[in-house]
Structure formats: structure tokens, C-alpha cells
């Protein structure tokens, strides 16, 4: 028979020595635990600070109950004495089977779950009901801070079999209280409207100004108070203060009135600037570059900038944790202030170890190759920032962050931990695709920018599309040497059908093999040299275009004019590139420039040169960089040099520039912008008795223009894009999907075309009007919407566009898409 229930309430209720002696004092002969379901008996006994043979007393009972509750497994504990047997009866906390959020709009499910995790409320864990109330109240406080004073949060616990429960958090957010009016009391120097324009919170905004923040938020108000304080202090009002702030609410809790009481004070000028402390020998330099000057108005922003500049400058030399404090000495008699900048550089800090986390594929060695900060050297903030930038530019890195971790007990050493998030850097493909420009395509191969985590770029592809069959193997080791010298090469074969590509009809076969080597100039500049051998076979020019005839005539066999043209060439190239982009894919800030000059060597059977330049600039419009402007330009020019068989060399038409499509001019069909093939057809007035045609005067010739582009030896393209957040997608997808509004403009022309020779000739009735193909001003332009997606199959570009400026014969397209384009 159980007796003498030893609950904590009894300890508090009865304190007489006779009761304590009777109820609590006994020697434990055995321990019995009842009510266990999920917790094993052995585990429960480990929480009991009592063993057989121990003497029980009031203190041990209290200690036992506290120990069981602190284990977090039990929601009810009762202690009994059955003779000399200690009986522990428990009720286990139920296990959380599922967590559901309902009605939450302002807080994401992920944020809520993170908050619950911090309170150890997660699926599979025991439910502590005492924590639920504090979570409810905490969430209500959050809604109150954003102006939703009618919000309510309730936790619903539904029991399930086997001591399990479902936990549902039900939200009734309601509408946020609107700001009805903001009053600023005490301002005389600046008008209310001038101060309101500096604030984020607004009131009385017209209905069309949907970007105005009119709902009350406590954090936003605090930010606005700091903004107004800075507005005054940056204009000399050193003693400005916001004395009090009143926030009142209507009885319906749907409108807010805000009143700020301010004291402006007087304008102060700087009487003297003094640098004190250990300046490490940089006194003269810092005195010259510090923007604070005697006689200037006091400016809090410049004071803060000066403190940060000095701290960052000392950080270049390993003083990672300097203390820079500005001490103002105010003279109210003449409204001046003396600024004393006290500098304590602290100890020089060295890097003990560089650590990398998050790289599941890429080896640490590859990441270290792109890091400027070295182990064993002093910590440098600029080197860390450059290291972050270089890692971010890798196409297989999505995000890169770093932090310095102090070593316990050591004040002059730190570890630097880089946290990276990788993204797909290539693909293994074997399948069928379709594009509006390429038609049906078959492909198989592998393209990897980070082959097996080594950072090497390897590609092996076989593909066949409507206009081309090709096979190619490429290789690039960006760190062939420890100094960052790169080495690469390629070998390929292709068969090309110009008619299906969107240019004039010609067929070619091409073998090529090449190698290149690159040298880093510094962190952002690089120069590369390459040499490629090519063997090209062209079918004879049966179409007899004027622009191509000159090239064919250099090689045509008089005895067999229909024989294919075959030539070998060795093409040498030099390329300079500069890259300050913040990311390798979908950058939002920085710029990139690339200029390449290539020319065939004099011993080649064709002699020509080409220049191509590309530049892109990204200008972020917001701090988050989700809104950004891209400006880009691309220019190219090529021509022949020397002569062959007494004929001046020209640029092979197979090397001509073309435009149109996703990478150049959106809104126009691929490769259709530029000079068209021109045929000059003599006028026949009769034949001789032997059947030989008799031609009319050349001025009576007729010209015929092809429907396809021939391309040209000069190119100038440009565009502007407004990069915007992709609608209906969260910020987490910004690194894989990009949406932009664009305007493209440009042209391709032929500097060797002589318009005067053909302008007075008759044009075939089935042809478009003849244009001056040497005129660079015959530009095209388009505008529209573009969506880019890094899909599992590769990059995809979808464009909806309208041609703003087109020329006769252009093939304008409203919708285009491409798979596998580079950005």
C-alpha cells in the first residue's frame, strides 16, 4: 500500500520537524519508476540523484524532482514512499508528430521554424507546454512592432495515439495600422516637409504612390529617428536631440499618430582636429587624408567615415581590431568644437589557419588558389575582401562569406573561415532538344567548369543541329602553376550549313587544334596568348555573290571552277581581360572588359586579322542589389592583309560578324542582321549565231539580294538592362533565375562595300531595296523582357521583345528562346 506522498507541495506546506522526520527520513531499499513509455528505464534512472542505500530527506526529494524536470522528458512527476521503497510516478511529455503554420503572411514558414528550433520545438522532440505561451507572446509582440495591433496567435495541441501530438500555430494577422499623421515639434531651421522627405514612414500618400510605406512599424520609426538625427548633425547641429516620441492609437487600433519633440541647438564649426595615440608612424599620411578640416561645419557622417577609414587603413597592416574614438570638446561661447581622434591600434593579428566549409565538391586546394590572404601572415581586410571577390567570380560558386574567429586565450591570432555555397558548374547530357532557331538537335557530352572538384574546365561534346554537326574536346587548367598561369587547349571538327544557320548558302568543313596560355597581371587583369591551326574546306560559290566572289577567286582552279576551296591557316591571338564582377554568374555589381586581337601568321594560305572588344558594367540601385542596371557594348573589326596571286587579301566571309538573337540583338532572328548577299545579273539583249549571249551595257545590270545575311567585317552592339526581382519568386532564387527589361541596339556592316557601284542599278522586283551596307548608322534596336534560367539542362534564355528600329528584309521576332547560351 502506497503512503506518505512526497510531493513538492507537501515540502512547502509542512515544515514541522515531526512531520519531516516521519514522511521523508528513511533509507531507500529499492526504487520503482512508473509511467514510462518512450524513455527507457535505464535512461530515467540516470536522472535520479538517489541510489539504493541512500538516506532520503526533504532536500533529496527536492533535488530529485528538479532533476527529472530538467531532463525535459517529463511534464508531471510525483514521488511516493511505499514502505522503504521509493516510487517515482511520471507522465512523459508527448512527442511532436507534426508542426503546421496557418494564416501567416508576414512571417515565412522557414523563419517560424527557426524560431521554434531555438526553443527546441521541432518534430520528433518532446513538447514543453510551458514554452508555448512564451512563443505565442513573442509572436504577438512581433506583429505589434509592425503595426498589426489586432493580431492574435494561438497554439493548438491535438493529442494523437502513442503519446504524440500535432502542433498548429494559428495566425490572425489582421490589417496593419496606418499612419494617420506625423508631427514634428520644435523644428525651426528645417520645414516639416523637408524632414518628411528624409523619412521612410509616410502619411497621406496618394493612392497611386504604392511604394510609400504608410503602415506603422516600430523598427522603421527608430530608423527614421536616426535619419533625422543624422540629417541635422551632418549639417553642423552637433547638439541636436529628439527629446521624446509619442505614439498614440485610435480606439479601433487601425490608425497611428506619431509626435516627435526635437531640440535643434546651434550650428557648430570645427576649431581643431587632433590625432592622438599610437599611429604606428602614419601620422603625416593620416593628417593629410583625413577629411575633417578646421573651419568646416561639423559633419557627423564625415566623423564616422574618418573613424572607419583609419580603422580600415590600420587593418591593411594586420591591426584587425583597432579602436578609433572621436572625443568632441564643445565651446558653446563661439559654437566651435575641437575633435580629438584617439587611436589605439591594438596588437597586430596573424592568421593561424584558413578553413573552408560548404564545399562538398570543390577541394580546399582549389579554393586556396583563389585566396590572397595567406596563413602565417598578418590579417589584412583588403586581402580578405579580394579573396572573397575572386572566389565569388568562380562560375561554380553561388555565394561566398567569411568571418574571422578569435582563438581563445590568444589575442594576436585568428582563424579565417570561408563559408561557400556551390552551384552546378556543368552538365552531363545525352538527349534531344529543340530551339526556334536551331530546330531539332541531338547532343551528348560533358561540360564541367569544376571537373571532379579540381577547378579545371573539361569538355567533350558531340552535337548535331539543323545547321551544324560538330565534335570538340576542350581543356583548361586555370592554375597550371602556383603563380596562376593557365594552360588550355582544344581539338575539334565541324560541318557547317550556312543556309540553315540564317546566313547565305555555303557549306564548310573545318578541322582545328589549338593551345593557349594565360598570365595573371594582378587580381583582376589577365593576358592570354593562343595559337590555333585550322584546315577549312569550302564548296565553290555557285550562288556567285559579289561579296564572296573576291575571296573564292584567290583559290579557284581555272581548270575546275566547281572544285572545293581548301586552305590552311595558323591563327595567333592575344587577349586581355579584366574582371571586377561580384559573381561569376548573374552578377549585380562591378564590371568586366575583354579585348582580343588575332591574326593569321604570314605563312598561312589566308592572311587576315580580327579585333573583338566586350565590356559590361553593373550598377546596383539598391543595397540588396536585387535592382541593378547593366550597360554593355561589343565592338569588332576584321580585314585581310597582304596579297595572294596579285590579289589583295580580304577577310574570309566565314569569319564575318553576324548579329541577331539572344546574345546580340534580341527581337531579331539569329544571325539575320547585317549585309545581305548581292548578285549582279547582266542584262542580255541577244545571242550570237553560235549561241553566245550578248550583254547590254553594265549600267543596265540587275541586282538581286538574298533573303539571308552575309555578315560584315565590322560590328558595334550595345544595350541597357534593368535587372528586377523575378515576380512570385523569393530572393533565394536570384542566383538561378534572372528577369530584366532591356533595350538592345547595334549593327553589322561591311567597310569594303562600294555602294556607289550599285546604287543606280535596277533591283529585282522580288528583292528588298538595296541599302548601303557600308553605313554603320543603319542600326537596329529592340526592347522587351528577358528571363534567364540556369536549369538542370543548362542556361536557358526566354525573350519577349519588339523591334523599335528595323530595316527592309529584317526578320523580327516577338518571342525567342535559346538553350545553352552563355551570359
WOPEDA-V353210 format. One record per pair of residues at least 24 apart in sequence whose C-alpha atoms are under 7 Angstrom apart, sorted by the first residue. I is the first residue (numbers start at 1). J is the second residue. Records with the same first field share a line. If there is no record, write none. Layout:
# WOPEDA-V353210
I: J + J
This chain:
# WOPEDA-V353210
1: 82
2: 80 + 81 + 82
3: 80 + 81 + 82
4: 80 + 81
5: 79 + 80 + 81
6: 79 + 80
7: 78 + 79
8: 62
11: 58
24: 56 + 57 + 58
25: 55 + 56 + 57
26: 55 + 56 + 84
27: 53 + 54 + 55 + 56 + 84
28: 52 + 53 + 54 + 55 + 56 + 84 + 85 + 86
29: 53 + 84 + 85
30: 85 + 86
31: 85 + 86 + 87
32: 86 + 87 + 88
33: 87 + 88 + 89
34: 88 + 89 + 90
35: 89 + 90 + 91
36: 90 + 92
73: 126
93: 126 + 127 + 128
94: 126 + 127 + 163 + 164 + 165
95: 124 + 125 + 126 + 127 + 163 + 164 + 165
96: 122 + 123 + 124 + 125 + 126 + 127 + 164 + 165 + 166 + 167
97: 123 + 124 + 164 + 165 + 166
98: 123 + 166 + 167
99: 123 + 166 + 167 + 168
100: 167 + 168 + 169
101: 168 + 169 + 170
102: 169 + 170 + 171
103: 170 + 171 + 172
104: 171
145: 217 + 218
146: 216 + 217 + 218
147: 176 + 177 + 215 + 216 + 217
148: 173 + 174 + 175 + 176 + 177
149: 253
150: 174 + 253
176: 215 + 254
177: 215 + 216 + 253 + 254 + 255 + 256
178: 214 + 215 + 216 + 254 + 255 + 256
179: 203 + 214 + 215 + 216 + 255 + 256 + 257
180: 255 + 256 + 257
181: 257 + 258
182: 257 + 258 + 259
183: 258 + 259 + 260
184: 259 + 260 + 261
185: 260 + 261 + 262
186: 261 + 262 + 263
187: 262 + 264
195: 228
199: 224
200: 224
230: 300
233: 299 + 300
234: 298 + 299 + 300 + 301
235: 297 + 298 + 299
236: 267 + 268 + 269 + 297 + 298 + 299
237: 264 + 265 + 266 + 267 + 268
238: 267 + 268 + 298
239: 264 + 265
240: 264 + 265
267: 335
268: 297 + 298 + 335 + 336 + 337
269: 295 + 296 + 297 + 298 + 335 + 336 + 337
270: 294 + 295 + 296 + 297 + 298 + 336 + 337 + 338
271: 295 + 336 + 337 + 338
272: 338 + 339
273: 338 + 339 + 340
274: 339 + 340 + 341
275: 340 + 341 + 342
276: 341 + 342 + 343
277: 342 + 343 + 344
278: 343 + 344 + 345
279: 343
315: 380 + 381
316: 380 + 381 + 382
317: 378 + 380
318: 348 + 349 + 350 + 378 + 379 + 380
319: 345 + 346 + 347 + 348 + 349
320: 348 + 349 + 379
321: 345 + 346
322: 346
347: 412
348: 378 + 412
349: 378 + 379 + 412 + 413 + 414
350: 376 + 377 + 378 + 379 + 412 + 413 + 414
351: 375 + 376 + 377 + 378 + 379 + 413 + 414 + 415
352: 376 + 413 + 414 + 415
353: 415 + 416
354: 415 + 416 + 417
355: 416 + 417 + 418
356: 417 + 418 + 419
357: 418 + 419 + 420
358: 419 + 420 + 421
359: 420 + 421 + 422
361: 453
362: 453 + 454
363: 453 + 454
366: 454 + 455
389: 582
392: 582 + 583 + 584
393: 581 + 582 + 583 + 584
394: 584
395: 425 + 584 + 585
396: 422 + 423 + 424 + 425 + 450
397: 421 + 422 + 423
398: 422 + 423 + 735
425: 449 + 450
427: 793 + 794
435: 817 + 818
436: 816 + 817
437: 670
438: 465 + 466
439: 465 + 466
440: 465 + 466
441: 465 + 466
466: 500
467: 496 + 497 + 498 + 500 + 501
468: 494 + 495 + 496 + 497
469: 494 + 495 + 496
470: 494 + 495
484: 519 + 520
485: 518 + 519 + 520
486: 517 + 518 + 519
487: 516 + 517 + 518
488: 515 + 516 + 517
489: 514 + 515 + 516
490: 514 + 515
502: 670 + 671 + 672 + 708 + 709
503: 671 + 672 + 708 + 709 + 710
504: 677 + 708 + 709 + 710
506: 539
507: 538 + 539
508: 536 + 537 + 538 + 539
509: 536 + 537 + 538
510: 534 + 535 + 536 + 537
511: 535 + 536
524: 578 + 579 + 580
525: 577 + 578 + 579
526: 576 + 577 + 578
527: 575 + 576 + 577
528: 574 + 575 + 576
529: 573 + 574 + 575
530: 572 + 573 + 574
531: 570 + 571 + 572 + 573
532: 570 + 571 + 572
533: 569 + 570 + 571
534: 568 + 569 + 570
535: 567 + 568 + 569
536: 566 + 567 + 568
537: 564 + 565 + 566 + 567
538: 564 + 565 + 566
539: 564 + 565
540: 564 + 565
544: 679
545: 677 + 678 + 679
546: 678 + 679 + 680
547: 677 + 678
548: 653
551: 650 + 652
554: 644 + 647
567: 605
568: 604 + 605
569: 600 + 604 + 605 + 606
570: 600 + 601 + 604
571: 598 + 599 + 600 + 601
572: 598 + 599 + 600 + 601
573: 597 + 598 + 599
574: 598
586: 735
588: 618 + 620 + 625 + 628
589: 618 + 619 + 620
590: 617 + 618
591: 616 + 617 + 618
592: 616 + 617
607: 640 + 641 + 642 + 649
608: 639 + 640 + 641 + 650 + 651
609: 638 + 639 + 640
610: 637 + 638 + 639
611: 636 + 637 + 638
612: 636 + 637
626: 724 + 725
627: 723 + 724 + 725
628: 722 + 723 + 724
629: 721 + 722 + 723
630: 720 + 721 + 722
631: 719 + 720 + 721
632: 718 + 719 + 720
633: 717 + 718 + 719
634: 716 + 717 + 718
635: 715 + 716 + 717
636: 714 + 715 + 716
637: 713 + 714 + 715
638: 713 + 714
639: 713
656: 711 + 712 + 713
657: 711 + 712 + 713 + 714 + 715 + 748
658: 711 + 712 + 748
659: 748
662: 818
664: 717
665: 744 + 745
666: 744 + 782 + 801
667: 782 + 801 + 802 + 803 + 812 + 813 + 814
668: 811 + 812 + 813
669: 811 + 812 + 813
672: 708 + 709 + 810 + 811
673: 709 + 748 + 810
674: 709 + 711 + 712 + 747 + 748 + 749
675: 709 + 710 + 711 + 712 + 749 + 750 + 773
676: 705 + 706 + 708 + 709 + 710
677: 705 + 706 + 709 + 710
678: 703 + 704 + 705 + 706
679: 703 + 704 + 705
680: 704
699: 761
700: 761
701: 761 + 762
702: 761 + 762 + 763 + 764
703: 761 + 762 + 763 + 764
704: 763 + 764 + 767
705: 767 + 768
707: 809
711: 748
712: 748 + 749 + 750
713: 749 + 750 + 751
714: 748 + 749 + 750 + 751
715: 747 + 748 + 749
716: 746 + 747 + 748
717: 745 + 746 + 747
718: 744 + 745 + 746
719: 743 + 744 + 745
720: 744
736: 789 + 790
737: 788 + 789 + 790
738: 787 + 788 + 789
739: 786 + 787 + 788
740: 785 + 786 + 787
741: 784 + 785 + 786
742: 783 + 784 + 785
743: 782 + 783 + 784
744: 781 + 782 + 783
745: 779 + 780 + 781 + 782
746: 779 + 780 + 781
747: 776 + 778 + 779 + 780
749: 773 + 774 + 775 + 776
750: 774
768: 808 + 809
769: 808
780: 805 + 806
781: 805 + 806
794: 819 + 820
795: 819 + 820 + 821
796: 820 + 821
